[in-house]
Amino acid sequence: MTLGHALFLLAASALAGAVNSVAGGGTLLSFPAAIAAGLPPIVANATNAVALVPGSLAAAWAYRAHLGGLGRLVAVLTAPAVVGALIGATILRHTPQRLFEGVVPWLVLGATVLILLQGVVQRRTLARTTGPTAAGPSTAPAPRGALAWVVFFQLLVSVYGGYFGAAMGIVMLAFLGYVPGSLNLHQMNALKNVLAVLINGAASVAFIANGLVEPYAAAVMAAGAIAGGILGGRLGRRAPAHHVRRLVVVIGFGMTVLLAWRRYG
C-alpha cells in the first residue's frame, strides 16, 4: 500500500466516522474506499469491520448512562449476536472472491435503501415505543412471545453484520422496538451500540484469525474513523442528520452503479 493510498483511506475513514456520528451509514464510504485503495473486496470488508470496532466502543461508552436495568436483556442477546457474527464471518471466509464481487453491489444497494428509509424507521419506532417525549416509555403491552422474535431477528441481523454489516444498526433499532418492557429510543440506541461492539468484535476476531485483514490499512482506517467521529460529534449540530443522510444515499447509489459496472460491465 502506497502513502497515497494510506492518506486516501485516512480521509475516507475520517469522513465515514463523522457521518456515523451524525446520521449513520459511514460504511458506505469506508468500504468502497478500501476497494479503491487496492484491497480485494473480501479483505476490504474484513478490514473495514475491524476498523469499526473502536468507533462502536466509543458509541457504546457514550450511551452507557442509558444501559441501567438492561443487564439481563444484554445477556440474553449476547449469544445470538456473537454466534450470528461468527456464522456471517464464516460464510464470508468461504465465499469465493468472484461471487462476493457479484454480491457486493446488491449489498451496497440494500444498505443504501435502508439509509434512505432510516427517517421513516426511526419515526415509526419512536411512535411505537415512546410517549410524548423521546425518553418517555410506552405503556403499550409487549406482543406475546416478542422476546423470542427479538432473539431470532438479532441472530439474523448478526449473521448479516458478520458478513457485511452496513446499516445493520437501522435494522436493530426497528426490531428492538418490540422488546418486552417497551424500551425508549435512548435505551434502544444504547443497546444497539453494545450489540454492534459484540458483532463487530466477534467478526473481527474471526477475520484476523483467518488472515483476512490488512493490518496497516485497518490501523489507518481505525485512526481516521476515531478522528472523524470526534470531529463529527462536535460539528453535528451544524449539519442536520437528514442532510448528511441524503449525501450518504447519493454516494451509496453512485457506488452501487460503479461496483456493478466493475463487476458486470
KEKE-3310 file (N, C-alpha, C; in steps of 0.2 Angstrom, whole numbers, plus 5000, padded with zeros to 4 digits):
npx = (5004:5003:5009:5000:4988:4986:4984:4973:4964:4964:4958:4945:4940:4939:4930:4919:4918:4914:4901:4895:4893:4884:4873:4874:4879:4891:4899:4896:4905:4918:4920:4920:4930:4941:4942:4944:4957:4964:4963:4957:4940:4934:4944:4944:4932:4933:4943:4938:4928:4935:4941:4930:4927:4933:4926:4913:4914:4917:4904:4896:4901:4897:4884:4882:4875:4862:4860:4856:4848:4847:4854:4851:4844:4854:4862:4854:4854:4867:4872:4865:4870:4884:4886:4879:4887:4899:4895:4891:4904:4911:4904:4907:4921:4921:4916:4918:4930:4926:4912:4908:4911:4901:4890:4892:4888:4874:4873:4877:4868:4856:4859:4860:4847:4841:4847:4841:4828:4829:4824:4810:4810:4815:4805:4793:4797:4800:4787:4780:4786:4787:4781:4774:4787:4805:4811:4801:4794:4784:4767:4761:4756:4768:4770:4764:4776:4786:4800:4806:4805:4813:4826:4828:4828:4839:4849:4848:4851:4864:4871:4871:4878:4891:4894:4893:4887:4884:4873:4867:4863:4851:4842:4842:4837:4824:4818:4821:4811:4801:4804:4800:4794:4795:4806:4814:4819:4832:4837:4836:4846:4857:4858:4859:4871:4880:4877:4882:4896:4898:4895:4904:4916:4917:4916:4928:4938:4937:4940:4953:4960:4959:4967:4962:4963:4970:4983:4989:4981:4969:4973:4976:4963:4955:4961:4957:4943:4941:4945:4937:4925:4925:4927:4915:4905:4907:4903:4891:4879:4878:4877:4863:4856:4847:4852:4865:4862:4855:4866:4874:4866:4865:4879:4879:4871:4878:4890:4885:4881:4894:4901:4894:4896:4910:4910:4900:4901)
npy = (4994:5011:5027:5037:5029:5026:5039:5042:5032:5036:5049:5045:5037:5045:5054:5044:5041:5053:5054:5043:5047:5057:5054:5040:5026:5027:5016:5014:5023:5021:5007:5005:5014:5007:4997:5004:5008:4997:4985:4968:4964:4955:4956:4970:4971:4964:4971:4983:4980:4977:4990:4997:4993:5001:5013:5008:5004:5017:5023:5015:5018:5031:5030:5024:5028:5025:5012:5007:4994:4986:4975:4961:4959:4962:4951:4941:4944:4943:4930:4927:4938:4936:4923:4924:4933:4926:4916:4923:4929:4917:4912:4922:4920:4908:4912:4913:4924:4930:4928:4935:4948:4949:4950:4961:4974:4973:4972:4984:4992:4988:4992:5006:5009:5006:5016:5027:5025:5027:5038:5036:5023:5027:5036:5028:5019:5027:5032:5020:5016:5026:5039:5056:5062:5059:5052:5046:5031:5019:5014:5003:4986:4973:4962:4945:4933:4941:4943:4931:4932:4944:4939:4930:4938:4946:4936:4934:4947:4948:4939:4944:4956:4950:4946:4957:4970:4984:4997:4990:4994:5001:4992:4985:4994:4995:4982:4981:4989:4981:4974:4966:4976:4989:4998:5014:5026:5031:5020:5010:5014:5013:5000:4995:4999:4992:4979:4981:4982:4969:4961:4967:4965:4951:4946:4952:4946:4933:4936:4941:4930:4921:4927:4937:4951:4967:4973:4986:4994:4993:4999:5012:5015:5014:5024:5035:5034:5036:5049:5056:5053:5060:5073:5074:5073:5085:5094:5091:5097:5108:5102:5095:5079:5074:5080:5075:5062:5062:5065:5053:5043:5047:5045:5032:5026:5030:5022:5010:5009:5010:4999:4989:4991:4988:4975:4969:4975)
npz = (5000:4995:5001:4996:4995:5008:5014:5007:5012:5026:5025:5019:5029:5040:5036:5035:5049:5054:5048:5053:5066:5065:5057:5053:5042:5037:5033:5020:5014:5018:5015:5001:4998:5003:4994:4983:4986:4983:4990:4990:4988:4998:5008:5010:5016:5028:5034:5035:5044:5056:5058:5062:5075:5086:5085:5087:5101:5106:5104:5111:5124:5125:5127:5139:5150:5148:5149:5161:5171:5160:5160:5160:5148:5139:5142:5137:5123:5119:5116:5103:5096:5095:5091:5078:5072:5070:5062:5051:5048:5045:5034:5025:5024:5017:5005:4988:4980:4967:4968:4979:4974:4965:4973:4981:4975:4976:4990:4994:4988:4995:5008:5006:5003:5015:5023:5016:5020:5034:5041:5041:5048:5060:5065:5065:5075:5086:5088:5091:5103:5112:5122:5123:5123:5119:5128:5136:5142:5133:5136:5130:5129:5128:5113:5113:5116:5111:5114:5110:5097:5095:5099:5089:5077:5080:5079:5065:5060:5065:5058:5046:5049:5052:5040:5031:5035:5034:5038:5048:5060:5059:5056:5068:5077:5072:5076:5089:5095:5098:5110:5125:5138:5133:5128:5128:5115:5118:5126:5117:5107:5115:5118:5105:5101:5110:5106:5093:5096:5100:5089:5078:5085:5087:5074:5069:5076:5071:5057:5058:5064:5053:5043:5035:5036:5032:5041:5042:5034:5042:5054:5049:5045:5056:5064:5057:5057:5071:5073:5064:5070:5082:5078:5070:5080:5087:5077:5073:5076:5068:5055:5050:5053:5043:5031:5030:5028:5016:5008:5010:5004:4991:4988:4990:4981:4969:4972:4971:4957:4952:4957:4952:4938:4937:4940:4932:4920)
capx = (5000:5007:5007:4994:4983:4985:4981:4966:4960:4963:4952:4938:4938:4938:4923:4914:4917:4910:4895:4892:4892:4879:4867:4875:4880:4898:4902:4896:4910:4924:4921:4922:4937:4946:4942:4948:4964:4968:4961:4952:4933:4933:4949:4942:4926:4935:4947:4933:4924:4940:4942:4924:4927:4934:4920:4907:4916:4916:4897:4893:4903:4894:4877:4882:4870:4855:4860:4854:4842:4846:4859:4848:4842:4860:4865:4850:4855:4874:4873:4864:4874:4891:4885:4877:4893:4904:4892:4892:4911:4912:4901:4912:4928:4921:4913:4923:4931:4922:4905:4907:4911:4895:4885:4893:4884:4867:4873:4878:4861:4851:4861:4858:4839:4840:4849:4836:4822:4831:4820:4804:4810:4815:4799:4789:4800:4798:4779:4778:4790:4788:4775:4775:4794:4809:4813:4795:4792:4777:4763:4758:4759:4773:4767:4766:4782:4790:4807:4809:4806:4819:4832:4828:4830:4845:4853:4848:4855:4871:4874:4872:4883:4897:4896:4894:4886:4882:4866:4863:4860:4845:4838:4842:4833:4817:4815:4821:4805:4797:4807:4795:4795:4794:4812:4813:4824:4839:4839:4837:4852:4862:4858:4861:4878:4883:4877:4887:4903:4899:4895:4910:4921:4917:4918:4935:4942:4937:4944:4960:4962:4959:4971:4958:4963:4976:4984:4991:4975:4965:4976:4974:4956:4953:4963:4953:4936:4940:4946:4931:4919:4926:4925:4908:4901:4907:4900:4885:4873:4879:4875:4857:4856:4844:4856:4870:4859:4854:4873:4876:4861:4868:4885:4878:4868:4883:4894:4881:4882:4901:4903:4890:4899:4916:4909:4897:4902)
capy = (5000:5017:5033:5040:5025:5027:5045:5042:5028:5040:5054:5042:5034:5051:5056:5039:5042:5059:5053:5039:5051:5062:5051:5033:5024:5028:5010:5015:5027:5017:5000:5007:5017:5002:4993:5009:5008:4991:4979:4964:4965:4952:4959:4976:4971:4962:4976:4989:4978:4978:4997:4999:4991:5007:5018:5005:5005:5024:5024:5011:5021:5037:5029:5020:5030:5023:5004:5005:4990:4982:4969:4954:4959:4962:4945:4937:4945:4942:4924:4927:4942:4933:4917:4926:4937:4921:4912:4928:4929:4910:4912:4927:4917:4903:4914:4914:4931:4932:4928:4941:4954:4950:4951:4967:4979:4972:4973:4991:4995:4987:4996:5012:5009:5006:5023:5031:5024:5027:5043:5033:5018:5030:5039:5023:5016:5032:5032:5014:5014:5032:5044:5062:5064:5054:5047:5043:5024:5017:5010:4998:4980:4970:4957:4939:4929:4946:4942:4926:4935:4948:4935:4927:4943:4948:4931:4935:4953:4947:4935:4950:4960:4947:4945:4964:4974:4991:4999:4985:4997:5003:4986:4983:4999:4993:4976:4982:4992:4975:4971:4967:4981:4995:5002:5021:5027:5031:5014:5006:5016:5011:4993:4994:5001:4987:4974:4982:4980:4962:4959:4968:4962:4943:4945:4954:4940:4928:4939:4941:4923:4918:4931:4941:4958:4970:4976:4993:4998:4993:5004:5019:5017:5015:5031:5040:5034:5039:5056:5058:5053:5065:5079:5074:5074:5092:5098:5088:5102:5112:5098:5091:5072:5072:5082:5070:5056:5062:5064:5046:5040:5049:5042:5024:5024:5030:5017:5004:5009:5009:4992:4984:4992:4985:4968:4966:4979)
capz = (5000:4995:5005:4994:4997:5016:5015:5005:5017:5032:5024:5018:5036:5044:5034:5037:5056:5055:5045:5058:5072:5064:5054:5051:5035:5035:5030:5013:5012:5020:5012:4994:4998:5004:4987:4978:4988:4980:4993:4987:4991:5005:5013:5011:5020:5034:5036:5037:5050:5061:5059:5065:5082:5091:5084:5091:5108:5108:5104:5117:5130:5125:5129:5144:5156:5147:5150:5168:5171:5154:5160:5158:5141:5136:5142:5133:5116:5118:5112:5096:5092:5094:5086:5072:5069:5068:5056:5045:5046:5042:5027:5021:5023:5012:4999:4983:4978:4962:4970:4983:4970:4962:4978:4984:4973:4979:4997:4995:4986:5000:5014:5004:5003:5022:5025:5013:5024:5041:5045:5042:5053:5067:5067:5067:5081:5091:5089:5094:5109:5117:5123:5120:5123:5116:5134:5139:5140:5131:5141:5126:5131:5123:5110:5116:5113:5107:5116:5106:5090:5095:5099:5082:5072:5082:5076:5058:5058:5067:5053:5041:5052:5052:5033:5028:5041:5033:5040:5052:5066:5057:5057:5075:5080:5070:5079:5096:5097:5101:5116:5131:5143:5129:5129:5125:5110:5120:5128:5111:5104:5119:5117:5098:5101:5114:5101:5087:5098:5101:5082:5075:5089:5086:5067:5068:5079:5066:5052:5060:5064:5046:5039:5030:5037:5031:5047:5041:5032:5047:5058:5046:5044:5063:5067:5053:5060:5078:5072:5061:5075:5087:5074:5068:5086:5088:5072:5072:5077:5062:5049:5052:5051:5036:5025:5029:5026:5009:5004:5010:5000:4984:4987:4990:4974:4965:4972:4968:4950:4950:4959:4947:4932:4938:4941:4926:4914)
cpx = (5004:5005:5001:4988:4981:4982:4974:4961:4959:4957:4946:4936:4936:4931:4918:4913:4913:4903:4891:4890:4886:4873:4868:4876:4887:4902:4902:4901:4917:4926:4923:4929:4942:4947:4946:4955:4968:4967:4956:4945:4932:4938:4947:4936:4928:4939:4943:4930:4929:4941:4936:4924:4928:4929:4914:4908:4915:4908:4894:4895:4899:4886:4876:4877:4863:4855:4858:4848:4842:4851:4857:4846:4849:4863:4861:4852:4863:4875:4871:4868:4881:4891:4883:4883:4898:4901:4893:4899:4913:4910:4905:4918:4927:4917:4919:4923:4926:4914:4904:4907:4905:4889:4886:4889:4877:4867:4873:4871:4856:4853:4859:4851:4838:4841:4843:4829:4823:4826:4813:4804:4811:4809:4794:4791:4798:4791:4777:4781:4790:4781:4776:4783:4798:4811:4807:4794:4785:4773:4759:4761:4763:4769:4769:4771:4787:4798:4810:4810:4812:4825:4833:4831:4837:4850:4854:4853:4862:4875:4876:4878:4890:4899:4897:4893:4883:4875:4863:4860:4853:4840:4837:4837:4825:4814:4816:4815:4800:4799:4802:4798:4796:4800:4811:4819:4831:4841:4840:4844:4858:4863:4861:4869:4882:4883:4881:4894:4904:4899:4902:4916:4922:4919:4925:4940:4943:4941:4951:4963:4963:4963:4968:4959:4970:4978:4985:4985:4970:4967:4974:4967:4953:4955:4959:4946:4936:4941:4940:4925:4919:4924:4918:4903:4901:4903:4893:4879:4873:4877:4869:4858:4853:4848:4862:4868:4858:4861:4875:4872:4864:4874:4884:4875:4874:4888:4891:4882:4889:4903:4900:4894:4906:4915:4905:4898:4908)
cpy = (5006:5022:5036:5036:5026:5034:5046:5038:5032:5045:5051:5039:5039:5053:5051:5040:5048:5058:5048:5042:5055:5058:5043:5032:5025:5022:5011:5020:5024:5011:5001:5010:5012:4998:4998:5009:5002:4985:4975:4965:4962:4955:4966:4976:4969:4967:4982:4987:4979:4985:5000:4998:4997:5012:5015:5006:5012:5026:5021:5015:5028:5036:5025:5021:5027:5015:5002:5000:4985:4976:4963:4954:4959:4955:4940:4938:4944:4936:4924:4932:4939:4927:4919:4929:4931:4917:4917:4928:4922:4910:4916:4923:4911:4905:4916:4921:4934:4932:4934:4947:4955:4952:4958:4973:4979:4973:4981:4995:4994:4991:5004:5014:5010:5013:5028:5031:5025:5032:5040:5027:5021:5033:5034:5020:5020:5032:5026:5013:5020:5035:5050:5064:5058:5049:5044:5036:5023:5013:5004:4991:4977:4964:4950:4935:4934:4945:4936:4928:4940:4944:4932:4932:4946:4943:4933:4942:4953:4943:4940:4954:4957:4946:4952:4969:4982:4992:4994:4988:4999:4997:4984:4988:4997:4987:4977:4986:4987:4972:4972:4972:4988:5000:5009:5021:5027:5024:5009:5007:5013:5003:4991:4994:4995:4981:4974:4980:4973:4959:4960:4965:4954:4942:4947:4949:4935:4930:4939:4934:4919:4922:4935:4949:4961:4975:4984:4997:4998:4998:5011:5020:5018:5022:5036:5040:5037:5047:5059:5058:5058:5072:5080:5075:5081:5096:5096:5092:5106:5108:5093:5084:5071:5074:5077:5064:5056:5062:5057:5042:5041:5045:5034:5022:5024:5025:5010:5003:5007:5002:4988:4985:4988:4977:4965:4970:4976)
cpz = (5000:5000:5003:4995:5004:5017:5013:5009:5023:5031:5023:5025:5040:5042:5036:5045:5058:5053:5050:5064:5071:5062:5053:5044:5033:5032:5022:5010:5013:5016:5005:4993:4999:4998:4983:4980:4986:4984:4990:4991:4998:5010:5015:5016:5027:5037:5039:5044:5057:5063:5063:5073:5087:5091:5088:5098:5110:5109:5110:5124:5131:5128:5135:5150:5154:5147:5156:5167:5165:5154:5158:5151:5137:5136:5138:5125:5114:5114:5105:5092:5091:5089:5079:5068:5066:5062:5050:5043:5042:5035:5022:5019:5017:5006:4994:4981:4973:4963:4974:4979:4966:4967:4981:4982:4976:4987:4998:4993:4992:5006:5012:5005:5011:5025:5022:5018:5032:5044:5046:5048:5060:5069:5069:5074:5087:5093:5093:5101:5114:5117:5120:5119:5121:5122:5138:5137:5138:5136:5137:5128:5126:5120:5113:5112:5109:5108:5111:5099:5090:5095:5092:5077:5074:5079:5069:5056:5060:5062:5047:5043:5051:5045:5030:5033:5040:5034:5045:5058:5065:5058:5064:5079:5078:5075:5087:5099:5100:5107:5122:5136:5140:5131:5125:5120:5112:5123:5122:5107:5108:5118:5110:5098:5105:5109:5095:5089:5098:5093:5078:5078:5087:5079:5066:5071:5074:5060:5053:5060:5058:5041:5034:5031:5035:5036:5046:5039:5038:5052:5056:5047:5051:5066:5063:5056:5067:5077:5069:5066:5080:5084:5073:5074:5088:5083:5070:5072:5071:5055:5051:5049:5044:5030:5024:5026:5018:5005:5004:5005:4992:4983:4986:4984:4969:4965:4970:4960:4948:4951:4954:4940:4932:4938:4934:4920:4909)
residu = (MET:THR:LEU:GLY:HIS:ALA:LEU:PHE:LEU:LEU:ALA:ALA:SER:ALA:LEU:ALA:GLY:ALA:VAL:ASN:SER:VAL:ALA:GLY:GLY:GLY:THR:LEU:LEU:SER:PHE:PRO:ALA:ALA:ILE:ALA:ALA:GLY:LEU:PRO:PRO:ILE:VAL:ALA:ASN:ALA:THR:ASN:ALA:VAL:ALA:LEU:VAL:PRO:GLY:SER:LEU:ALA:ALA:ALA:TRP:ALA:TYR:ARG:ALA:HIS:LEU:GLY:GLY:LEU:GLY:ARG:LEU:VAL:ALA:VAL:LEU:THR:ALA:PRO:ALA:VAL:VAL:GLY:ALA:LEU:ILE:GLY:ALA:THR:ILE:LEU:ARG:HIS:THR:PRO:GLN:ARG:LEU:PHE:GLU:GLY:VAL:VAL:PRO:TRP:LEU:VAL:LEU:GLY:ALA:THR:VAL:LEU:ILE:LEU:LEU:GLN:GLY:VAL:VAL:GLN:ARG:ARG:THR:LEU:ALA:ARG:THR:THR:GLY:PRO:THR:ALA:ALA:GLY:PRO:SER:THR:ALA:PRO:ALA:PRO:ARG:GLY:ALA:LEU:ALA:TRP:VAL:VAL:PHE:PHE:GLN:LEU:LEU:VAL:SER:VAL:TYR:GLY:GLY:TYR:PHE:GLY:ALA:ALA:MET:GLY:ILE:VAL:MET:LEU:ALA:PHE:LEU:GLY:TYR:VAL:PRO:GLY:SER:LEU:ASN:LEU:HIS:GLN:MET:ASN:ALA:LEU:LYS:ASN:VAL:LEU:ALA:VAL:LEU:ILE:ASN:GLY:ALA:ALA:SER:VAL:ALA:PHE:ILE:ALA:ASN:GLY:LEU:VAL:GLU:PRO:TYR:ALA:ALA:ALA:VAL:MET:ALA:ALA:GLY:ALA:ILE:ALA:GLY:GLY:ILE:LEU:GLY:GLY:ARG:LEU:GLY:ARG:ARG:ALA:PRO:ALA:HIS:HIS:VAL:ARG:ARG:LEU:VAL:VAL:VAL:ILE:GLY:PHE:GLY:MET:THR:VAL:LEU:LEU:ALA:TRP:ARG:ARG:TYR:GLY)
# end
